[in-house]
Each structure stands twice: as structure tokens, then as C-alpha cells.
Amino acid sequence: AAVPDPADVDKYLVEKLLAPEPEMAKARERAHAAGLPHIEVSEVQGKFLMLLAQIAGARRVLEIGTLGGYSTTWLARGVGPDGHVTTCEYEPLHARVAADNLAACGVEDRVDIRIGAALDTLDALLAEGGEPFDLVFIDADKENNGHYIDLAIALGRSGSVIVVDNVVREGAVLRPGDPLSEAGRMVNGVRQGIDVLGSNPRLDATALQTVGAKGWDGFALAVVR
Ligand code: SAM
């Protein structure tokens, strides 16, 4: 028998495990119609993030990389009506589409979209000295993953959860990338991030490879000691 397509398996899992979410489906369509790239997390991954936020009892979530607000909406649902999500995005169009989508999904009151380069936003958050974040989801320019992980520790507390998306990249993570190509620089950023996860004594980390609607990839998970 032919090997099943992992994307079909994702469809099956969505049908069996996820309630229909018409507003969230429309939000994804709105993002695609506005020309945003189709690089948001998949449905099963989005719900996974929501459940992770719930398991961690997260009330304050930081997201790096908003796009059209799809993962943001799942995280906002995970923190509940009394929780809060701060999400970083440097493309004004993405931020506008995300704001519309968050409103359509009824979670705009608990999300703050910070427009600008995420490194600057994270520095500003440090300077503001607010309450620590309980969970940080890193899903933006992979070149800065190492910096984002260091800043996530600084903005977190003992017990904070850090999730880093796209750490396998169809296996490309195994070898250094070509610094002259964007894909290569992304791989190198991912590898730097994994080095930080493995070597920073304040972190306890693992990573899982995944297949599904988004091909062969994976995410890293860490807890701040
Ligand atoms: N987390 C989103 C989801 O799953 O729905 C997907 C995020 S997408 C993979 C990455 C986003 O990060 C893009 O919207 C991109 O514009 C944004 N981005 C890239 N580099 C950035 C930076 N230096 N600062 C802020 N945002 C950045």
C-alpha cells in the first residue's frame, strides 16, 4: 500500500480532535487573501500551543513573529480571558491583518501587537520591567533565534516555557548553511539557537521532529531553571 501523505493524516486528526473554528478558518483566508505568506503554524500545531499555554498555567505570553495572528489567536485562547499576549511583528501589513483577525476571533482585548524589529521590542520590554512572561513562542527571523532565546530567559522566570518553531527544516539543521543564501543563514540561526538551548545552564531543553501539513520540521521546548 502507498505510504499515506502526512498532510492527509493532519486532516484526519483535525477532523477527529479539533472543533470546527469558522472564524479562525476565515482569519487564515483573510491573511492569504492579503498576500501574507502561508507560513503560519498548522491547525494541530496551533491547538498544541494553546494546550501548552494551558498546561503551563500561562497568563502572560510573549510571541515573536505574529504574521496574520493565527498562532497568536491560539495562544490568546490558551491564556484565557484574564491572560495577556504580547506579540512582535515588524511588517505593518502583517500587524494590520493580525489586528483584524484577532478582533474577528474575539481575542483582541487580550493581545498587544508591538510593531517593530523584535530585538528592539524585547529591549523595550526589558526596560519597562513588567511582570515576567510565563511562555515565549519564538517564530520569526531564525537568524536571531539565539538572541531571542537569551532575551526570553531575561524576560521570563524560573519555570517559564520557551518554544522555538522550525528547528529541523527538512533535516537541513544537521549541517551549517551557506551564509551567502537566506536559507543558509536561517539554518545557521536555528543551529545557534539550539546551541544556546543546549549550553545555557538556565535552560533544560529538548526538541521533537514533526511531519504533517507543513512537511518535515520540528520545534524545541525548554524550561527556564
Ligand atoms: N507565528 C505565526 C503563526 O504561526 O501564525 C507565523 C509567524 S511567521 C513564520 C514570521 C513573522 O515574523 C513574519 O510575519 C515576519 O514579518 C515576522 N518577522 C520577521 N523578522 C522579524 C523581526 N526581526 N522582528 C519582528 N518580526 C519579524
Residues whose N, C-alpha, C, O or C-beta is under 5 A from the ligand:
A	BS01	SAM	I39 E40 V41 G65 T66 L67 G69 Y70 S71 C88 E89 Y90 E91 H94 G116 A117 A118 D139 A140 D141
